Amino acid sequence: MALINRISSAFHLLVSMDKEIVEIILLSLYVSLTACLISTVIATPLGILIGIKRFRFKSVVVRLIYTLMSLPPVIAGLIVYMVLSRKGPLGQFGLLFTPTAMIIAQICLITPIITGLVYNGTKEKGEDIKRVARALGASPFQTLLLLIRELRINIFTAIISGYGRAISEVGAVMIVGGNIKGQTRVMTTAITMLRSMGEYDTAIAIGIVLLTLSFIITSILYHYQQGE
């Protein structure tokens, strides 16, 4: 009965558009979407190039990418923390405990994921697409555009997977963001804090939003995988 009452209170908080919850949700979306966009710009051409090019130590690079795909968030957060801390190489910019630091940490986490998934798709289809482009007399840039177009399902799947990792991540953003109210508090860090404080109604409300976003992401991924 207590659980039902808490869930009811959680829905009431969502319907009433509680200011604090809305701020947390918006910051979460801003951080994760920004990190995902930047990672996509970096990882998509990188994954394609690794997939179609032959170069020395390629196997080492691929293994490194696969290793980083499962990089523990706390390790990524610790590395970014040391880089951005006052005594770190970028400490002079004062980025620690800001949304920018959280974005950087998420970029470190999801760029290898998108790169690895795009690489896998390119490895399977890249050579055939390159042959078609060569037969059509395409330039290297036109070939890259053709590869992106033909691999769009793989790329979109990689982006969705990366975003899913970003929006649900807690360790790295907690370390570099500090979970500061009104500044760096996102959904996952808020749930962790609220649980420890015993404020289960608000935690459940935020959890409902997080689950809804996860369901939407999974549904989009399933749709495009079926469409392929």
GIPEVEN-V979799 format. One record per pair of residues at least 12 apart in sequence whose C-alpha atoms are under 8 Angstrom apart, sorted by sequence separation. I is the first residue (numbers start at 1). J is the second residue. D is the distance in Angstrom with one decimal. If there is no record, write none. Layout:
i=I j=J d=D
i=I j=J d=D
This chain:
i=84 j=96 d=5.6
i=191 j=203 d=4.9
i=130 j=143 d=6.7
i=133 j=146 d=7.4
i=190 j=203 d=7.2
i=191 j=204 d=7.8
i=81 j=96 d=7.0
i=174 j=189 d=6.2
i=191 j=206 d=6.9
i=173 j=189 d=7.7
i=191 j=207 d=7.1
i=84 j=101 d=7.7
i=129 j=146 d=7.5
i=130 j=147 d=7.7
i=129 j=147 d=6.5
i=170 j=188 d=5.4
i=169 j=188 d=6.7
i=170 j=189 d=5.8
i=187 j=206 d=6.2
i=168 j=188 d=6.4
i=187 j=207 d=7.6
i=80 j=101 d=7.6
i=126 j=147 d=7.0
i=129 j=150 d=7.7
i=187 j=210 d=7.2
i=80 j=104 d=7.4
i=80 j=105 d=6.1
i=122 j=147 d=8.0
i=125 j=151 d=8.0
i=77 j=105 d=5.8
i=76 j=105 d=6.3
i=122 j=151 d=7.2
i=121 j=151 d=6.9
i=76 j=108 d=6.7
i=76 j=109 d=6.8
i=121 j=154 d=5.9
i=73 j=109 d=6.9
i=118 j=154 d=6.2
i=117 j=154 d=7.2
i=118 j=155 d=5.7
i=71 j=109 d=6.8
i=117 j=155 d=7.5
i=69 j=109 d=7.3
i=118 j=158 d=6.4
i=68 j=109 d=7.6
i=69 j=110 d=7.4
i=114 j=155 d=7.7
i=117 j=158 d=5.5
i=168 j=210 d=7.6
i=69 j=112 d=5.1
i=115 j=158 d=7.9
i=167 j=210 d=8.0
i=68 j=112 d=5.8
i=69 j=113 d=4.8
i=114 j=158 d=4.8
i=68 j=113 d=7.7
i=113 j=158 d=7.1
i=114 j=159 d=6.0
i=66 j=112 d=7.4
i=65 j=112 d=5.6
i=66 j=113 d=7.9
i=69 j=116 d=7.2
i=114 j=161 d=7.5
i=65 j=113 d=7.9
i=113 j=161 d=7.6
i=114 j=162 d=6.0
i=113 j=162 d=6.1
i=65 j=115 d=7.5
i=66 j=116 d=6.4
i=164 j=214 d=6.7
i=65 j=116 d=6.2
i=111 j=162 d=7.5
i=110 j=162 d=5.0
i=110 j=163 d=7.5
i=164 j=217 d=6.7
i=62 j=116 d=7.8
i=110 j=165 d=6.9
i=110 j=166 d=6.8
i=109 j=166 d=7.7
i=160 j=217 d=6.5
i=106 j=166 d=6.0
i=160 j=220 d=7.9
i=161 j=221 d=7.9
i=160 j=221 d=6.6
i=157 j=221 d=5.9
i=106 j=172 d=7.5
i=47 j=114 d=7.7
i=105 j=172 d=6.2
i=106 j=173 d=7.6
i=157 j=224 d=7.4
i=31 j=99 d=6.6
i=35 j=103 d=5.1
i=39 j=107 d=5.7
i=43 j=111 d=5.7
i=47 j=115 d=4.5
i=51 j=119 d=5.0
i=105 j=173 d=6.8
i=157 j=225 d=7.6
i=31 j=100 d=7.9
i=34 j=103 d=6.9
i=35 j=104 d=7.0
i=38 j=107 d=7.2
i=42 j=111 d=7.3
i=43 j=112 d=7.2
i=46 j=115 d=6.5
i=47 j=116 d=6.4
i=50 j=119 d=6.5
i=51 j=120 d=7.3
i=36 j=106 d=8.0
i=44 j=114 d=6.9
i=47 j=117 d=7.7
i=48 j=118 d=6.4
i=52 j=122 d=6.8
i=102 j=172 d=7.4
i=31 j=102 d=6.9
i=32 j=103 d=7.0
i=35 j=106 d=5.9
i=36 j=107 d=7.0
i=39 j=110 d=6.7
i=40 j=111 d=7.1
i=43 j=114 d=5.8
i=44 j=115 d=6.1
i=47 j=118 d=5.1
i=48 j=119 d=5.6
i=51 j=122 d=5.1
i=52 j=123 d=6.8
i=102 j=173 d=5.1
i=105 j=176 d=7.5
i=153 j=224 d=6.6
i=31 j=103 d=5.5
i=35 j=107 d=5.2
i=39 j=111 d=4.9
i=43 j=115 d=4.6
i=47 j=119 d=4.4
i=51 j=123 d=4.9
i=101 j=173 d=7.9
i=153 j=225 d=7.4
i=32 j=106 d=7.3
i=36 j=110 d=7.2
i=40 j=114 d=6.9
i=44 j=118 d=6.4
i=48 j=122 d=5.7
i=52 j=126 d=6.0
i=102 j=176 d=6.1
i=39 j=114 d=7.5
i=43 j=118 d=7.9
i=47 j=122 d=7.5
i=51 j=126 d=6.9
i=52 j=127 d=6.7
i=101 j=176 d=6.0
i=102 j=177 d=5.8
i=153 j=228 d=6.8
i=101 j=177 d=6.6
i=48 j=126 d=7.9
i=98 j=176 d=7.7
i=99 j=177 d=6.7
i=97 j=176 d=5.5
i=98 j=177 d=5.7
i=96 j=176 d=6.0
i=97 j=177 d=4.0
i=96 j=177 d=6.8
i=97 j=178 d=5.5
i=97 j=180 d=7.8
i=99 j=183 d=7.3
i=98 j=183 d=7.0
i=99 j=184 d=5.8
i=98 j=184 d=6.1
i=97 j=184 d=6.9
i=77 j=171 d=6.9
i=78 j=172 d=7.2
i=81 j=175 d=7.0
i=77 j=172 d=3.8
i=81 j=176 d=5.5
i=48 j=144 d=8.0
i=73 j=169 d=7.3
i=76 j=172 d=6.1
i=77 j=173 d=6.7
i=80 j=176 d=7.1
i=73 j=170 d=7.6
i=74 j=171 d=5.0
i=75 j=172 d=7.4
i=77 j=174 d=7.9
i=78 j=175 d=6.8
i=73 j=171 d=5.4
i=74 j=172 d=5.0
i=77 j=175 d=5.7
i=78 j=176 d=7.7
i=45 j=144 d=7.8
i=48 j=147 d=7.6
i=73 j=172 d=5.0
i=77 j=176 d=6.1
i=74 j=175 d=7.4
i=44 j=155 d=7.0
i=40 j=159 d=6.6
i=36 j=159 d=7.1
i=36 j=162 d=6.7
i=36 j=163 d=5.8
i=33 j=163 d=7.1
i=36 j=166 d=7.6
i=32 j=163 d=6.6
i=35 j=166 d=7.8
i=32 j=166 d=5.5
i=32 j=167 d=5.6
i=29 j=167 d=7.4
i=28 j=167 d=6.9
i=27 j=184 d=7.6
i=28 j=185 d=8.0
i=24 j=182 d=7.6
i=27 j=185 d=7.6
i=28 j=186 d=4.9
i=23 j=182 d=7.2
i=27 j=186 d=6.1
i=28 j=187 d=6.2
i=24 j=185 d=6.0
i=25 j=186 d=6.6
i=20 j=182 d=7.7
i=24 j=186 d=5.0
i=25 j=187 d=6.2
i=24 j=187 d=5.9
i=24 j=190 d=7.8
i=21 j=202 d=7.8
i=25 j=206 d=7.8
i=21 j=206 d=6.9
i=13 j=202 d=7.3
i=10 j=201 d=4.9
i=14 j=205 d=6.4
i=9 j=201 d=5.9
i=10 j=202 d=6.0
i=13 j=205 d=6.8
i=10 j=203 d=7.9
i=6 j=200 d=7.0
i=7 j=201 d=6.7
i=10 j=204 d=5.8
i=11 j=205 d=6.3
i=6 j=201 d=5.2
i=10 j=205 d=4.4
i=7 j=204 d=6.7
i=6 j=204 d=7.7
i=7 j=205 d=7.6
